[in-house]
Amino acid sequence: MCIICIDLEKERLTVQEAWRNLGEMKNSIEPDHYEELKDEISKLLIDEYVKNVYPYVYEMHNTIELCETCQCDPCDCHGGPNG
């Protein structure tokens, strides 16, 4: 696990700091891990933006219960083949 991952996990870095550190450490991180970390930090940045700019949407998105079978709300499969 790299230092950025560790510090993000322990909340010692903000998402913005992690993004900046990732840019600074790009050449010293394995390419596959760099892409994985870039995707994860990007998701965190988007999540943080939505939380701050659209708190209602953020709250709604994080409280919707999706159907376990089709992952939709409302359910598109009506409980699956036996439902």
C-alpha positions as CSV (number, residue, x, y, z in Angstrom):
1,M,0.0,0.0,0.0
2,C,1.4,3.4,-0.9
3,I,1.7,6.5,1.3
4,I,-1.2,8.2,-0.4
5,C,-3.5,5.2,0.2
6,I,-2.4,4.9,3.8
7,D,-2.9,8.6,4.5
8,L,-6.3,8.7,2.8
9,E,-7.4,5.7,4.8
10,K,-6.3,7.3,8.0
11,E,-7.9,10.6,7.0
12,R,-4.6,12.4,7.3
13,L,-5.0,13.8,3.8
14,T,-7.9,15.7,2.2
15,V,-9.0,14.5,-1.2
16,Q,-7.5,17.6,-2.8
17,E,-4.1,16.9,-1.1
18,A,-4.2,13.3,-2.2
19,W,-4.9,14.5,-5.8
20,R,-1.9,16.9,-5.6
21,N,0.3,14.2,-4.1
22,L,-0.7,11.8,-6.8
23,G,0.5,14.2,-9.5
24,E,3.8,14.8,-7.7
25,M,4.4,11.0,-7.2
26,K,3.2,9.9,-10.7
27,N,6.6,8.7,-11.8
28,S,7.3,6.7,-8.6
29,I,4.1,4.7,-8.5
30,E,3.4,1.6,-10.5
31,P,1.4,2.5,-13.5
32,D,-1.5,0.1,-12.6
33,H,-1.7,1.4,-9.1
34,Y,-1.5,5.0,-10.4
35,E,-4.6,4.4,-12.6
36,E,-6.4,2.7,-9.8
37,L,-5.7,5.4,-7.3
38,K,-6.5,8.2,-9.9
39,D,-9.9,6.6,-10.4
40,E,-10.5,6.3,-6.7
41,I,-9.5,9.8,-5.9
42,S,-11.6,11.1,-8.9
43,K,-14.6,9.3,-7.4
44,L,-13.9,10.9,-4.0
45,L,-13.6,14.3,-5.5
46,I,-16.9,14.0,-7.4
47,D,-18.6,12.7,-4.2
48,E,-17.2,15.6,-2.2
49,Y,-18.4,18.1,-4.8
50,V,-21.9,16.7,-4.9
51,K,-22.0,16.6,-1.1
52,N,-21.1,20.3,-0.9
53,V,-22.9,21.7,-3.9
54,Y,-26.0,19.5,-4.0
55,P,-26.5,18.2,-0.4
56,Y,-30.1,17.0,-1.1
57,V,-28.9,14.9,-4.1
58,Y,-26.0,13.5,-2.1
59,E,-28.3,12.5,0.8
60,M,-30.9,11.0,-1.6
61,H,-28.3,9.1,-3.5
62,N,-26.9,7.6,-0.3
63,T,-30.2,6.5,1.2
64,I,-32.0,4.9,-1.8
65,E,-32.4,1.1,-1.3
66,L,-32.0,-0.7,-4.6
67,C,-33.5,-4.0,-5.6
68,E,-30.9,-6.7,-4.8
69,T,-31.6,-8.5,-8.1
70,C,-31.7,-5.7,-10.7
71,Q,-30.1,-2.9,-8.7
72,C,-32.9,-0.5,-9.7
73,D,-35.3,1.8,-7.8
74,P,-38.1,1.2,-8.6
75,C,-37.5,-2.5,-9.3
76,D,-37.5,-3.4,-13.0
77,C,-37.5,-7.1,-12.4
78,H,-40.3,-7.3,-9.8
79,G,-38.3,-9.5,-7.5
80,G,-36.7,-11.7,-10.0
81,P,-38.0,-14.7,-12.0
82,N,-39.9,-16.0,-9.0
83,G,-41.4,-12.6,-7.9
